[in-house]
Amino acid sequence: MARGSSRGPGSSPRRPASSRPTSRARVTRATRGGGPASPSRASEIAAASWRGRLTAARSNRRTLRRIALGAVALFLVVLVAPTLRAYVQQKSDISAMRDRVASQKVTVEELQAEQARWEDPAYVEQQARTRLKFVKVGEKSYTVLDPQVRQPTGAIAHSTEVPGPWYDTVWSSMKAADVPANRR
């Protein structure tokens, strides 16, 4: 496609050659501010104007490219973020399940060991004697109810004397209740 031929949509058609400003008209426009117009000065001004437009066009293209790249990056982040979050969540779920399976394996091994012990008749007999208080024919069973004698503790029961009447006990407990905790 030729450079000067049809342009894309939205571009204005080219002006006819008779309505285009000539270099002399450009010079006069560029030098309207005053002062003598020299052809070299006019060409410098025209070149600077052209470079300015070219730089502005390049700058606009760069800006548009950066905006487009940013939009694509944002789209990818929005698209990938939920998937990545689900991936991380599933990884942590898998790790938790592996830990749970490992602890359950330990429990299963313990239960299998206990089951193997229960298959031994000597272990069954021992458990029956201790748990259920079973005895063989002709044996006598003794049960100790309180193997250790406990000493009473507290402010009221610190003495080993025989308590008096009930109302003395109530009165002494009321007195002990009125005393603050730090003075006891």
Helices and strands as residue ranges (DSSP letters): G 17-19, H 23-30, H 39-118, H 121-131, H 166-178, G 181-183
